Amino acid sequence: MCTKGQKSLPLLACGVVFGTIVVLANAAKRDGSVAGALAMDAHKQALHALNRLAFGPRPGEVQRVEEMGVDKWIETQLQPEKLDDSALEARLAPFRTLRMSTRELVENFPPPQMIRAVADGRQKLPSDSATRAIYKAQMERYEQKDARKLRTADANRDDPPPNTAASSDKDHLNVEDDPEALSRRETARNVDLKLQELLELPPDERMRAILSMSPDEQLALTGRKSGQRQELVQGMLPEQKETLLAINNPGQVVTSELMEAKLLRAIYSNRQLEEVMTDFWFNHFNIFINKGADRYLVTSYERDVIRPHALGKFEDLLVATAKSPAMLLYLDNWVSVGPDSDFAQGVAKKHPRARQRKRRFPRVVHAPGAQNGPAKQRRGLNENYARELMELHTLGVDGGYIQQDVTEVARTLTGWTIDQPKKGGEFKFEARMHEPGTKIVLGHKIKEKGEKEGLEVLHLLARNPATARHISSKLASRFVSDNPPPALVNRMSETFMKKNGDIREVLRTMFRSPEFWSSEAYRAKVKTPLEFIASAARGTDADIQDASALVRILNTMGMLPYGMQPPTGYSTNAQTWVTSSALVSRMNFALTLTSGKLKGIIISEGSNSLHFNHPETALKDSESALLGGDVSSQTHEAIAKQINNGAGSKWRQDGAPAQKQSAMISGLILGSPEFQRR
């Protein structure tokens, strides 16, 4: 059924969606074997490389790669530092948060605990007028929230028994006579009267006028619908826009800029392989952005931990993630305490019954990503990170370790914590929290030496053959097929071991393999929502002036950037994404994109079709532009039939009707099986 929620696809698109579902469902069932398969020709090689090492080709890029030579192009991608990315940097320049340290993020876009500290007099208000306005608005919201809690508590204490006339009358009076509610309504009315005047002012004057308002007026103004907020910041400087948005929700500015930047990098970066690998490693070492302070830590995690090591040595990447405050907080290692550490003994002396509790409950292990408070977590050893380190990050679920190894690894990593986490602090080794004594990990004796014990364990895991195989298999699954050929994984694993985990060399082994270039590998992978949206924007040469719409669409497709709560990260397997509702959602996006109806995104007329004079000509032009001219006869005939039956009679030589149908054709091609696969 070609519907999704209250939205329906045009009848023209229904046949294409049905055909796509069938083709992709069959593709998802392949076993991934490439034995004896024929190699691709030069044109397909260029298209294949751009679909695997990049987020799809941009107009004319297939021809450029073909002329340069695929091998040479791959080598340029393996050395991203030599590629000019100034055009992308210009697009990212307005996002100041991307360049801030975590401490700067916390100070400029204060989280609730920072607001409470200022409200309670434990922290001074900033002197800068714009930042000061953010704090004052949030303090106003904080005080309103506290006042509501007090009134609710008083009402609950004084309420007569339920189901009585008195309680019903009282509830009615609470709603009608609440002074705060009446005040908010009056403020909203005043702001309504001022809004049009504000919109008519030049941007700088508008900003000064808003900053002169009271905090409750500023909250009422910036808390409006997204479209009205966009009108309000129209023409303002990036810093002014950030200030106004932060008055309403400081933390949202940090996460929104990070998510939008991820899409802009995928779409516009010339360093495409670096972007693909950054996405791959972030997913491998996944962090959930909505766990407490990680909202502020993920920016630095991707920028300073993942990206610089994306094509380097695996061990360096592993150590960097292990010491990252984002990972320490996400998997709770920052509160892991050795049962026999000085810290635990101090607690035991202060609370005599603590040692008895410790004997009965030697470990306190919380679910990854859970919102557990430090008071509960500090009771003992936490194995969350140790378990995911071995199962997901290194050895793999069948890597030959047992539960005792997990416990021993957790003991070696006690004391790996964060200095002042609420203020954006960095990694710190706290000796008082570290478990003393010798540990045995995978049969290796780890002598007592504080922080170096954890480094020795990470080295041991990084150089383990099981890790080489696990990482090689995941890379081959991302770049070759959902079920990669064992022979290829073996060769990649050998390179991993010989080259001490050099990621570039492992990738070279894969990119030079016959399995990677086999015809069976061609378009064998179904695009994830991120890959689909980025490749559609690249293929149509879209001008993304505001990426927030794309972020919202990714969220509806089930792949919000940095939004996967479990440490497993998002799946790249076809079966996860091939459903009828998902493909209808993709087709809706494709048709909306090509018709130019996505706010903040401009599609040039020429990107839909080179010619409006005839539907068949437009179809061939779009197939060439979006699919590199490589389209199956079934897809071509299916779209041609839909056009001839549904649109041919309405086609016009010139003008809007022809342009509209060209946009429809481009949208149908973006929804085709060929474009859905990479």
C-alpha positions in Angstrom: 0.0 0.0 0.0 1.6 3.3 -1.1 0.9 5.3 2.0 2.8 6.4 5.1 0.8 7.9 8.0 -1.5 10.5 6.5 0.7 11.1 3.4 0.2 9.1 0.2 2.6 8.6 -2.7 1.4 9.8 -6.1 0.0 6.9 -8.1 2.8 7.3 -10.5 5.3 6.2 -7.9 3.5 3.1 -6.5 4.7 0.7 -9.2 8.3 1.8 -8.8 8.1 1.4 -5.0 6.6 -2.1 -5.3 9.3 -3.1 -7.8 12.0 -1.7 -5.5 10.7 -3.7 -2.5 10.9 -6.9 -4.5 14.4 -6.3 -5.9 15.9 -5.1 -2.6 14.2 -8.0 -0.6 15.8 -10.5 -3.0 19.2 -8.6 -2.7 19.0 -8.8 1.1 18.8 -12.6 0.9 22.1 -13.0 -1.1 24.8 -15.0 0.7 27.5 -12.5 -0.4 29.6 -15.2 -2.2 31.7 -13.8 -5.0 33.6 -16.9 -6.1 34.2 -17.1 -9.8 32.4 -13.8 -10.4 33.4 -11.6 -13.4 35.1 -8.3 -12.9 33.5 -4.9 -13.6 34.3 -2.7 -16.6 36.1 0.7 -16.2 32.8 2.7 -16.0 31.3 0.4 -13.4 34.5 0.5 -11.4 34.4 4.3 -11.2 30.7 4.2 -10.2 31.3 1.4 -7.7 34.3 3.2 -6.1 32.2 6.4 -5.6 29.3 4.4 -4.1 31.6 2.5 -1.6 34.4 4.9 -0.7 32.1 8.0 -0.9 28.5 8.9 -0.2 27.7 8.5 -3.9 28.8 10.5 -7.0 28.1 14.1 -7.7 27.2 15.2 -11.3 30.1 14.5 -13.6 32.2 12.8 -10.9 32.0 9.3 -12.5 33.6 10.6 -15.6 36.3 12.4 -13.7 37.2 9.3 -11.7 37.2 7.2 -14.8 39.6 9.7 -16.6 41.9 9.9 -13.5 41.9 6.2 -13.0 40.2 4.4 -10.1 43.5 3.3 -8.5 44.8 6.9 -8.4 41.6 8.3 -7.1 41.5 5.7 -4.3 45.1 6.7 -3.3 44.1 10.3 -3.1 41.2 9.4 -0.8 43.6 7.3 1.4 45.6 10.6 2.0 42.8 13.1 2.9 45.2 15.6 4.4 46.4 16.4 0.8 42.9 17.2 -0.4 41.5 20.8 -0.3 38.3 21.0 1.7 38.0 24.7 2.1 34.6 24.8 0.4 33.2 22.5 3.1 34.9 24.5 5.8 33.2 27.6 4.6 29.8 25.9 4.9 30.7 24.8 8.5 32.1 28.2 9.6 28.8 29.4 11.0 28.7 26.5 13.5 30.9 27.8 16.3 30.2 24.9 18.6 32.2 22.6 16.2 35.4 24.4 17.2 34.8 24.8 20.9 36.3 22.7 23.7 33.8 20.8 25.9 34.5 23.3 28.7 33.6 26.2 26.3 30.4 24.4 25.2 29.3 24.1 28.8 30.1 27.7 29.6 28.5 29.2 26.5 25.5 26.8 26.2 24.9 26.0 29.9 23.3 22.6 30.9 20.8 22.5 33.8 23.4 21.9 36.5 25.3 25.0 35.4 22.1 27.0 35.6 21.4 25.6 39.1 24.9 26.6 40.2 24.3 30.2 39.1 20.8 30.3 40.6 22.1 29.0 43.9 25.0 31.5 44.0 27.7 28.9 43.5 28.7 30.3 40.1 28.8 33.9 38.7 26.8 35.1 35.8 29.0 35.7 32.7 29.8 39.3 31.8 29.1 39.0 28.1 25.6 40.4 27.4 24.5 37.7 24.9 25.7 34.8 27.1 24.2 36.5 30.1 20.8 36.6 28.4 21.0 32.8 27.8 21.7 32.2 31.5 19.0 34.6 32.7 16.4 33.0 30.5 17.3 29.6 31.7 17.3 30.7 35.3 13.8 32.1 34.8 12.7 28.7 33.4 14.4 27.0 36.4 12.7 29.2 38.9 9.3 28.7 37.2 9.8 24.9 37.3 10.7 25.0 41.0 7.7 27.2 41.7 5.4 24.7 39.9 6.9 21.8 41.9 6.2 23.7 45.2 2.6 24.5 44.2 2.0 20.9 43.2 3.4 19.6 46.4 1.3 22.0 48.4 -1.8 21.1 46.4 -1.2 17.4 46.9 -0.8 17.9 50.7 -3.9 20.0 51.1 -6.2 18.2 48.6 -9.3 16.4 50.0 -9.9 12.8 49.1 -10.3 12.2 45.4 -13.7 11.8 43.6 -15.3 14.6 45.7 -17.0 17.8 44.5 -14.5 19.8 46.5 -11.5 18.3 44.7 -13.1 18.9 41.3 -13.8 22.5 42.2 -10.2 22.9 43.4 -8.8 21.5 40.2 -10.9 24.0 38.2 -9.7 26.9 40.4 -6.0 25.8 40.0 -6.3 26.0 36.2 -8.2 29.3 36.1 -6.5 31.2 39.0 -2.9 30.0 38.7 -1.0 33.4 38.8 2.0 32.0 36.9 -0.2 30.6 34.1 -2.0 33.9 33.8 1.3 35.8 33.7 2.6 33.5 30.9 -0.5 34.1 28.9 -0.2 37.9 29.3 3.5 37.8 28.3 2.7 35.7 25.2 0.1 38.3 24.2 2.6 41.1 24.6 5.2 39.3 22.6 2.6 38.7 19.8 2.1 42.4 19.6 5.8 43.0 19.4 6.6 40.3 16.9 5.8 42.1 13.7 7.7 45.2 14.8 10.7 43.0 15.5 10.6 41.3 12.1 10.6 44.7 10.4 13.8 45.8 12.2 17.3 45.4 10.6 19.0 42.3 12.1 21.3 44.1 14.5 18.6 46.3 15.9 16.3 43.3 16.2 18.9 41.6 18.2 19.4 44.5 20.5 15.7 44.8 21.0 15.4 41.1 21.9 18.2 41.3 24.4 16.5 44.3 26.1 13.4 42.2 26.8 12.7 40.5 30.1 13.8 36.8 30.4 10.1 35.6 30.4 9.5 37.6 27.2 12.6 36.1 25.5 11.4 32.6 26.4 8.0 33.3 25.0 9.5 34.7 21.8 12.1 32.0 21.2 9.8 29.2 22.2 7.6 29.6 19.1 7.3 27.2 16.2 10.4 26.5 14.1 9.2 28.5 11.1 8.7 31.6 13.2 12.1 31.2 14.9 13.7 31.0 11.4 12.0 34.4 10.5 13.3 35.9 13.7 16.9 35.0 13.0 16.7 35.8 9.3 19.7 37.9 8.3 21.5 37.7 11.6 25.1 36.7 12.1 25.8 33.1 13.1 26.6 34.0 16.7 23.4 36.0 17.0 21.4 33.1 15.7 23.0 30.8 18.2 22.2 33.1 21.0 18.5 33.4 20.2 18.2 29.6 19.8 20.1 29.0 23.0 17.8 31.3 25.0 15.2 28.7 24.4 17.3 25.5 24.6 21.1 25.8 25.0 21.9 22.1 24.7 19.9 21.8 21.5 22.2 24.3 19.8 25.2 22.0 20.5 23.5 18.8 19.2 21.7 20.5 16.2 25.0 22.0 14.9 26.8 18.6 15.3 24.0 16.7 13.4 23.7 19.2 10.6 27.5 19.3 10.2 27.6 15.5 9.8 25.2 15.7 6.9 27.1 18.6 5.3 30.4 16.7 5.6 28.9 13.6 4.0 27.4 15.7 1.1 30.2 18.2 0.4 33.5 17.0 1.7 36.2 16.2 -0.9 37.6 13.8 1.7 34.9 11.3 1.2 36.7 8.2 2.4 37.7 10.0 5.6 34.0 10.9 6.1 32.9 7.3 5.5 35.5 6.0 7.9 34.7 8.5 10.5 31.1 7.4 10.3 32.2 3.8 10.4 34.4 4.2 13.5 31.9 6.3 15.4 29.3 3.5 14.8 31.9 0.9 15.9 32.7 2.9 19.1 29.2 4.1 19.4 28.2 6.9 21.9 24.5 7.8 22.6 24.3 11.6 22.5 21.3 11.9 24.8 23.0 10.2 27.8 23.6 13.1 30.3 26.7 15.0 29.7 27.4 13.2 26.5 25.3 15.8 24.8 28.3 18.1 25.3 31.0 15.5 25.0 30.2 14.0 21.5 31.4 17.1 19.6 35.0 16.6 20.9 34.7 12.8 20.7 34.1 12.8 17.0 36.5 15.8 16.3 39.4 14.9 18.5 39.2 11.1 18.9 37.5 9.5 15.9 38.4 11.7 12.9 42.1 12.1 13.5 42.5 8.3 13.9 40.1 7.1 11.2 42.9 6.1 8.8 45.7 5.5 11.4 46.7 2.7 13.7 43.8 0.8 15.3 45.6 0.7 18.7 45.9 4.5 18.8 42.2 4.8 18.0 41.3 2.2 20.7 43.3 4.0 23.4 41.9 7.4 22.4 38.3 6.0 22.7 39.1 4.3 26.0 40.3 7.6 27.5 37.6 9.7 26.0 35.3 11.4 28.6 32.4 10.6 26.2 33.1 6.8 26.3 34.0 6.8 30.0 30.6 8.4 30.8 28.5 6.5 28.2 29.6 3.0 29.5 30.0 4.1 33.1 33.7 3.4 33.5 34.3 6.8 35.1 32.5 5.6 38.2 34.0 2.1 38.4 35.7 1.6 41.7 38.0 -1.3 42.7 36.4 -3.2 45.6 39.7 -3.2 47.5 40.8 0.3 46.4 41.7 3.0 48.8 38.4 4.8 47.8 36.3 1.7 48.7 38.2 1.1 51.9 37.6 4.7 52.9 33.9 4.3 52.3 33.9 1.1 54.3 35.6 2.8 57.3 33.1 5.7 57.2 30.2 3.3 56.9 31.0 0.0 58.7 28.3 -2.0 57.0 29.7 -1.2 53.6 32.2 -4.0 53.7 29.4 -6.5 54.5 27.4 -5.2 51.5 30.5 -5.4 49.3 30.9 -9.1 50.2 27.3 -9.9 49.3 27.3 -7.7 46.2 30.9 -7.6 44.8 29.9 -6.0 41.5 27.5 -3.3 40.5 26.9 -3.5 36.8 24.4 -1.1 35.1 22.9 -1.4 31.6 24.9 0.5 28.9 23.5 4.0 28.3 21.3 3.9 31.5 20.8 7.1 33.4 22.2 6.0 36.7 23.3 8.5 39.2 26.9 8.5 40.6 25.6 7.8 44.1 24.4 4.4 43.1 27.2 3.6 40.7 30.1 4.3 43.1 29.4 1.1 45.1 31.8 -1.0 43.2 33.2 -2.5 40.0 31.4 -1.6 36.8 31.9 -4.0 33.9 29.9 -2.2 31.2 32.9 -0.8 29.3 35.1 -4.0 29.8 32.3 -6.1 28.3 31.7 -3.9 25.3 35.5 -3.4 24.8 35.9 -7.1 24.3 32.6 -8.0 22.6 32.2 -5.0 20.3 35.3 -3.0 20.1 38.0 -5.7 19.8 37.7 -9.5 20.0 34.1 -10.0 18.9 31.5 -12.1 20.6 33.3 -15.3 19.5 36.7 -13.9 20.4 37.7 -16.6 22.9 37.2 -14.7 26.2 35.1 -15.7 29.2 33.3 -13.8 32.0 36.4 -13.9 34.2 38.3 -12.0 31.5 35.6 -9.3 31.5 35.9 -8.9 35.3 39.7 -8.8 35.1 39.7 -6.2 32.4 37.3 -4.1 34.4 39.6 -4.3 37.4 42.6 -3.0 35.3 40.5 -0.1 34.1 39.3 1.1 37.6 40.5 4.7 38.2 40.1 5.7 34.5 37.7 8.5 35.2 36.9 12.1 34.3 38.1 15.3 36.1 35.1 17.5 36.8 32.7 15.9 34.2 29.9 18.4 34.7 32.3 21.2 33.6 33.6 19.4 30.6 36.7 17.9 32.2 39.2 15.6 30.6 40.5 12.1 31.3 42.1 11.5 34.7 43.6 8.5 36.3 42.5 8.4 40.0 44.8 6.0 41.9 42.5 5.9 44.9 39.8 4.2 42.8 42.1 1.7 41.2 41.9 -2.0 42.2 45.3 -3.2 43.5 46.9 -6.5 42.8 47.8 -8.7 39.8 45.2 -9.4 37.2 45.0 -12.3 34.6 43.5 -11.3 31.2 43.3 -14.0 28.4 45.9 -16.0 30.3 48.4 -13.0 30.5 49.5 -11.8 33.9 49.1 -8.0 34.3 51.3 -6.8 37.1 50.2 -4.0 39.4 51.2 -0.7 37.8 48.3 1.7 38.0 47.2 3.4 34.8 49.7 1.3 32.7 47.7 -1.8 33.4 44.8 -0.5 31.3 47.2 0.4 28.5 48.8 -3.0 28.6 45.3 -4.6 28.3 44.4 -2.4 25.3 47.7 -3.3 23.6 47.0 -7.0 24.2 43.5 -6.7 22.7 44.6 -4.5 19.8 47.2 -7.1 18.7 45.0 -10.1 19.2 44.3 -12.2 16.0 40.6 -12.3 17.0 40.5 -8.5 16.9 42.2 -8.5 13.5 39.5 -10.8 12.2 36.6 -9.0 13.9 37.7 -5.6 12.6 38.4 -6.9 9.1 35.0 -8.6 8.9 33.2 -5.4 9.9 35.1 -3.4 7.3 34.4 -6.0 4.6 30.8 -6.0 5.6 30.6 -2.2 5.2 32.5 -2.0 1.9 31.9 -5.3 0.1 28.8 -7.3 1.2 26.6 -8.0 4.2 28.2 -11.5 4.3 31.8 -10.9 3.2 33.9 -13.7 1.6 36.0 -15.5 4.2 39.0 -15.5 1.9 39.0 -11.7 1.8 38.5 -11.4 5.5 41.5 -13.7 6.0 43.8 -11.6 3.8 42.7 -8.4 5.5 43.3 -10.0 8.9 46.8 -11.0 7.8 47.5 -7.4 6.8 46.1 -6.2 10.1 48.6 -8.4 12.0 51.6 -7.7 9.8 51.1 -4.0 9.7 50.3 -3.6 13.4 46.7 -2.6 12.8 47.4 0.0 10.2 43.9 0.9 9.0 45.1 2.3 5.6 46.9 -0.9 4.8 44.0 -3.1 5.7 41.8 -0.9 3.4 44.3 -1.1 0.6 44.2 -4.9 0.8 40.5 -4.8 0.5 40.3 -2.2 -2.3 42.9 -4.2 -4.4 41.1 -7.5 -3.9 39.2 -9.3 -6.7 36.3 -9.7 -4.3 35.8 -5.9 -4.0 35.7 -5.5 -7.8 33.6 -8.5 -8.6 30.3 -8.1 -10.4 28.6 -9.8 -7.5 29.8 -7.0 -5.2 28.4 -4.3 -7.5 25.3 -2.7 -6.0 25.2 -5.5 -3.5 24.8 -3.2 -0.5 21.5 -1.5 0.4 22.0 2.1 1.5 21.3 3.1 5.1 19.1 6.1 5.5 22.1 8.3 6.0 23.8 7.0 2.8 20.5 7.4 0.9 19.9 11.0 1.9 23.5 12.0 1.4 23.8 10.3 -2.0 20.5 11.8 -3.1 21.7 15.3 -2.2 25.0 14.7 -3.9 23.4 13.2 -7.0 21.0 16.1 -7.5 23.7 18.7 -6.7 21.5 20.2 -4.0 22.4 23.4 -2.4 21.9 22.8 1.4 21.4 26.1 3.0 19.8 24.6 6.1 20.4 21.0 6.9 17.9 20.8 9.8 15.2 19.4 7.5 17.5 16.5 6.5 18.2 15.8 10.2 14.4 15.6 10.9 13.9 13.2 7.9 16.8 11.0 9.1 15.1 10.8 12.5 11.8 9.7 10.9 13.7 7.1 9.0 15.1 5.7 12.2 18.7 6.9 11.9 19.1 10.1 13.9 22.8 11.0 13.9 24.4 10.0 17.2 21.0 8.7 18.3 21.5 5.0 18.7 21.2 4.1 22.4 22.7 0.6 22.5 26.5 0.4 22.1 26.1 -1.8 19.0 25.5 1.3 16.8 23.3 1.3 13.7 23.2 -1.8 11.5 24.4 -1.6 7.9 22.8 -4.8 6.8 20.0 -4.7 4.2 17.4 -6.6 6.2 17.4 -3.8 8.8 16.3 -1.2 6.3 14.3 -3.1 3.6 10.7 -2.7 4.6 7.7 -1.4 2.6 7.2 1.5 5.0 10.8 2.5 4.9 10.9 2.5 1.1 7.7 4.5 0.9 9.4 7.0 3.3 12.4 7.2 1.0 10.3 7.7 -2.1 8.4 10.5 -0.3 11.7 12.2 0.5 13.0 11.7 -3.0 9.9 13.3 -4.6 9.9 16.2 -2.1 13.6 16.8 -2.7 13.5 16.8 -6.5 10.4 19.0 -6.5 12.2 21.7 -4.5 9.8 21.5 -1.6 12.3 20.9 1.2 12.8 24.2 3.1 16.3 25.4 3.1 17.4 23.2 0.2 17.6 24.5 -3.4 17.5 22.2 -6.4 18.5 23.8 -9.7 16.2 23.2 -12.7 19.0 21.5 -14.6 19.5 18.9 -11.9 16.1 17.4 -12.5 16.6 16.9 -16.2 18.6 18.4 -19.0 15.6 18.5 -21.4 12.0 19.2 -20.8 10.9 18.6 -24.4 10.0 14.9 -24.0 9.5 12.5 -21.1 11.7 9.8 -22.7 14.6 12.3 -23.2 14.1 13.5 -19.6 14.2 10.0 -18.3 17.4 9.1 -20.1 19.0 12.4 -18.9 18.1 11.6 -15.3 19.3 8.0 -15.6 22.6 9.3 -16.8 22.9 12.0 -14.1 21.7 9.9 -11.1 22.7 6.3 -12.0 25.7 6.9 -14.2 23.6 5.6 -17.1 23.7 2.1 -15.6 20.1 1.2 -15.2 18.3 -2.2 -15.7 15.8 -2.5 -18.5 13.2 -3.5 -15.9 13.6 -0.2 -14.0 13.7 1.9 -17.2 10.6 0.2 -18.6 8.7 0.4 -15.3 9.3 4.2 -15.0 8.7 4.8 -18.7 5.4 2.9 -18.5 4.3 4.9 -15.4 5.2 8.2 -17.3 3.4 7.3 -20.5 0.3 6.1 -18.7 0.2 8.7 -16.0 2.0 11.8 -17.3 2.4 11.6 -21.0 -0.9 13.3 -21.7 -0.1 16.2 -19.4 3.4 16.8 -20.7 4.1 20.2 -22.1 6.8 21.5 -24.4 7.8 24.3 -22.0 6.9 25.8 -18.6 5.9 24.5 -15.2 4.1 21.3 -16.1 7.1 19.9 -18.0 9.5 20.9 -15.2 7.2 19.3 -12.6 7.2 16.0 -14.5 11.0 16.2 -14.8 11.2 16.5 -11.1 8.9 13.5 -10.7 11.1 11.4 -13.0 14.2 12.3 -10.9 12.3 11.4 -7.8 11.3 8.1 -9.2 14.9 7.3 -10.2 16.1 8.1 -6.6 13.5 5.6 -5.4 14.6 2.9 -7.9 16.4 -0.3 -6.9 19.6 0.8 -8.6 19.8 4.1 -6.6 18.8 2.4 -3.3 21.8 0.1 -3.6 25.5 1.0 -3.6 
